[in-house]
Amino acid sequence: MFKENVSSDGRGLLSLYEATHLRVHGEDILEEALFTTTLLKSLAKTSPDHPAKHIIDALEVPFHRDDTYDAYGTLEELQLFTTAIQRWDINAVGTLPNYMKLLYTTLLNFYDELEDEESKEGRSYCVSCMKDTIKDLVKVSLLEAEWFRKGFVPPFEERLNSELAPAGSISFYAATYFVGMGAVGIKEFEWLKN
């Protein structure tokens, strides 16, 4: 489907690569366009420093990242991902679809490294709190994906129920902020959890 001359067009490849991260489940053309990853890796090796860095950065963290829960994952895949996050075990990667494996392993590796750093300062509880908020966040994201696919818009009161209230991005960002503050103790994290 794609023309061969696209392989030498760095800007075009980056644009196409970014577009693949906006796809939703079942978009075969954008799914097919994932070949750009291999071409970009090859192009990065032969490009001057500045364009090569731009390509490498885009491959690590695409500017336009698909939201797995809102757009791309099927409910079955999202349930598998949520279960894997709840387990927080690298062995769970085998239960996931291929496109989720990189996200899952990157997430676990990042927090393992962070936990190693924080434990040197006696603050591994910080990372434990962050992991808990991520687990809550994915449960809520799965619930919202189920609602969306059913066309259900929950009443305001239901969104504030005890299952949803402590979770979400606010708790995650607050936990991240606490880690960045450095001197925050376990009492502050317990306050955040409650």
DRENVONU-215260 format. One record per residue (C-alpha): residue number from 1; residue in one letter; chain; x, y, z. Coordinates in Angstrom, 3 decimals. Example, Ala and Ser with C-alpha at 12.3 -4.5 7.8 and 13.67 -1.06 7.14 Angstrom:
% DRENVONU-215260
   num   residu   chaine         xx         yy         zz
     1        a        A     12.300     -4.500      7.800
     2        s        A     13.670     -1.060      7.140
***
This chain:
% DRENVONU-215260
   num   residu   chaine         xx         yy         zz
     1        m        A      0.000      0.000      0.000
     2        f        A      2.807      2.455      0.848
     3        k        A      5.255      3.692     -1.780
     4        e        A      8.864      2.577     -1.546
     5        n        A     10.247      6.116     -1.825
     6        v        A      8.740      6.965      1.566
     7        s        A     11.665      5.142      3.224
     8        s        A     14.070      8.013      2.475
     9        d        A     11.714     10.821      3.555
    10        g        A     12.568     11.372      7.234
    11        r        A      9.885     13.986      7.891
    12        g        A      7.266     11.913      6.107
    13        l        A      8.223      8.807      8.070
    14        l        A      8.043     10.686     11.377
    15        s        A      4.634     12.084     10.475
    16        l        A      3.373      8.643      9.501
    17        y        A      4.873      7.125     12.659
    18        e        A      3.129      9.748     14.791
    19        a        A     -0.143      9.082     12.947
    20        t        A      0.075      5.389     13.861
    21        h        A     -0.236      6.459     17.487
    22        l        A     -3.581      8.091     16.789
    23        r        A     -5.153      4.937     15.367
    24        v        A     -8.087      3.201     16.925
    25        h        A     -8.707     -0.511     16.955
    26        g        A     -9.444     -1.818     13.476
    27        e        A     -7.715      0.908     11.424
    28        d        A     -5.804     -1.441      9.148
    29        i        A     -3.968      1.213      7.142
    30        l        A     -2.447      2.842     10.214
    31        e        A     -1.760     -0.589     11.671
    32        e        A      0.159     -1.424      8.488
    33        a        A      2.063      1.859      8.797
    34        l        A      3.823      0.587     11.923
    35        f        A      6.605     -0.494      9.531
    36        t        A      7.877      3.058      9.994
    37        t        A      9.440      2.058     13.323
    38        t        A     12.022     -0.152     11.599
    39        l        A     12.726      2.414      8.900
    40        l        A     13.145      5.211     11.446
    41        k        A     15.592      3.158     13.515
    42        s        A     17.648      2.586     10.397
    43        l        A     17.401      6.247      9.359
    44        a        A     18.525      7.404     12.819
    45        k        A     21.791      5.481     12.395
    46        t        A     22.643      7.287      9.145
    47        s        A     21.329     10.786      9.905
    48        p        A     23.282     13.776     11.251
    49        d        A     23.172     14.281     15.040
    50        h        A     20.204     16.656     15.334
    51        p        A     17.749     14.748     13.098
    52        a        A     18.954     11.447     14.578
    53        k        A     18.208     12.675     18.116
    54        h        A     14.783     13.867     17.029
    55        i        A     14.022     10.438     15.535
    56        i        A     15.299      8.584     18.615
    57        d        A     13.265     10.822     20.938
    58        a        A     10.125     10.276     18.849
    59        l        A     10.629      6.512     18.925
    60        e        A     10.976      6.555     22.712
    61        v        A      8.019      8.833     23.418
    62        p        A      5.807      9.597     20.430
    63        f        A      4.360     13.095     20.451
    64        h        A      0.898     11.756     19.599
    65        r        A      0.451      8.713     21.827
    66        d        A     -2.667      6.569     21.484
    67        d        A     -4.789      6.435     24.795
    68        t        A     -5.055      2.678     25.168
    69        y        A     -8.186      2.796     27.298
    70        d        A    -10.083      5.478     25.400
    71        a        A     -9.372      4.607     21.812
    72        y        A     -7.276      1.617     20.933
    73        g        A     -7.779     -1.369     23.195
    74        t        A    -10.696     -3.750     22.980
    75        l        A    -12.478     -4.433     26.254
    76        e        A    -10.906     -7.895     26.416
    77        e        A     -7.419     -6.409     25.905
    78        l        A     -8.068     -3.705     28.488
    79        q        A     -9.179     -6.316     31.008
    80        l        A     -5.950     -8.245     30.390
    81        f        A     -3.892     -5.073     30.799
    82        t        A     -5.722     -4.066     33.976
    83        t        A     -5.205     -7.537     35.442
    84        a        A     -1.506     -7.417     34.540
    85        i        A     -1.126     -4.009     36.217
    86        q        A     -2.861     -5.314     39.336
    87        r        A     -0.369     -8.215     39.435
    88        w        A      2.600     -5.892     38.796
    89        d        A      4.662     -8.873     37.712
    90        i        A      6.880     -8.978     34.627
    91        n        A      5.688    -12.543     33.972
    92        a        A      2.229    -11.146     33.207
    93        v        A      3.612     -9.672     29.963
    94        g        A      2.941    -12.997     28.237
    95        t        A     -0.799    -12.531     28.722
    96        l        A     -0.847     -9.221     26.830
    97        p        A     -1.299     -8.409     23.140
    98        n        A      1.959     -7.433     21.419
    99        y        A      1.231     -3.702     21.291
   100        m        A      0.743     -3.598     25.071
   101        k        A      3.915     -5.494     25.956
   102        l        A      6.279     -2.559     25.454
   103        l        A      4.070     -0.227     27.489
   104        y        A      3.799     -2.761     30.309
   105        t        A      7.500     -3.642     30.495
   106        t        A      8.521      0.030     30.244
   107        l        A      6.169      0.927     33.084
   108        l        A      7.430     -1.861     35.336
   109        n        A     11.085     -1.190     34.537
   110        f        A     10.705      2.531     35.193
   111        y        A      9.147      1.997     38.621
   112        d        A     11.646     -0.726     39.529
   113        e        A     14.490      1.703     38.785
   114        l        A     12.747      4.467     40.711
   115        e        A     12.193      2.118     43.637
   116        d        A     15.910      1.218     43.659
   117        e        A     16.824      4.915     43.793
   118        e        A     14.284      5.783     46.477
   119        s        A     15.147      2.764     48.642
   120        k        A     18.740      4.035     48.900
   121        e        A     17.261      6.986     50.771
   122        g        A     14.845      4.823     52.774
   123        r        A     11.863      6.041     50.754
   124        s        A     10.658      2.972     48.857
   125        y        A      7.201      3.619     50.344
   126        c        A      6.925      6.552     47.903
   127        v        A      7.086      4.263     44.905
   128        s        A      4.722      1.790     46.532
   129        c        A      2.160      4.585     46.835
   130        m        A      2.680      5.559     43.196
   131        k        A      2.150      1.948     42.104
   132        d        A     -1.067      1.816     44.114
   133        t        A     -2.361      4.966     42.425
   134        i        A     -1.538      3.511     38.998
   135        k        A     -3.446      0.356     39.899
   136        d        A     -6.434      2.483     40.926
   137        l        A     -6.123      4.611     37.795
   138        v        A     -6.261      1.629     35.423
   139        k        A     -9.279      0.166     37.242
   140        v        A    -11.114      3.444     36.801
   141        s        A     -9.967      3.691     33.186
   142        l        A    -11.346      0.216     32.493
   143        l        A    -14.668      1.118     34.089
   144        e        A    -14.883      4.306     32.028
   145        a        A    -14.015      2.365     28.844
   146        e        A    -16.836     -0.067     29.612
   147        w        A    -19.232      2.842     30.148
   148        f        A    -18.121      4.512     26.929
   149        r        A    -18.582      1.399     24.829
   150        k        A    -22.074      0.935     26.270
   151        g        A    -22.923      4.580     25.583
   152        f        A    -23.493      5.088     29.309
   153        v        A    -22.936      8.489     30.874
   154        p        A    -22.932      8.027     34.647
   155        p        A    -24.700     10.504     36.880
   156        f        A    -22.406     12.891     38.718
   157        e        A    -23.066     11.151     42.035
   158        e        A    -21.968      7.801     40.614
   159        r        A    -18.668      9.281     39.428
   160        l        A    -18.029     10.465     42.968
   161        n        A    -18.701      7.102     44.586
   162        s        A    -16.042      5.559     46.770
   163        e        A    -14.719      3.334     43.994
   164        l        A    -13.817      6.283     41.766
   165        a        A    -13.051      9.065     44.225
   166        p        A     -9.572      8.047     45.486
   167        a        A     -8.344      7.072     42.036
   168        g        A     -7.548      9.012     38.958
   169        s        A     -4.875     11.233     37.638
   170        i        A     -5.022     13.718     40.526
   171        s        A     -3.845     11.083     43.011
   172        f        A     -1.171      9.940     40.589
   173        y        A      0.147     13.447     39.999
   174        a        A      0.088     14.211     43.714
   175        a        A      2.079     11.043     44.459
   176        t        A      4.571     11.965     41.743
   177        y        A      4.880     15.455     43.199
   178        f        A      5.502     14.021     46.661
   179        v        A      8.334     11.864     45.316
   180        g        A      9.867     14.912     43.675
   181        m        A      9.729     16.864     46.929
   182        g        A     12.186     14.444     48.470
   183        a        A     11.600     15.025     52.171
   184        v        A      7.969     13.960     52.287
   185        g        A      7.362     11.206     54.792
   186        i        A      5.122      8.194     54.983
   187        k        A      2.398     10.181     56.809
   188        e        A      1.904     12.383     53.752
   189        f        A      1.551      9.337     51.508
   190        e        A     -0.959      7.779     53.880
   191        w        A     -2.905     11.054     53.800
   192        l        A     -2.876     10.924     49.981
   193        k        A     -4.136      7.329     49.941
   194        n        A     -7.059      8.237     52.177
***
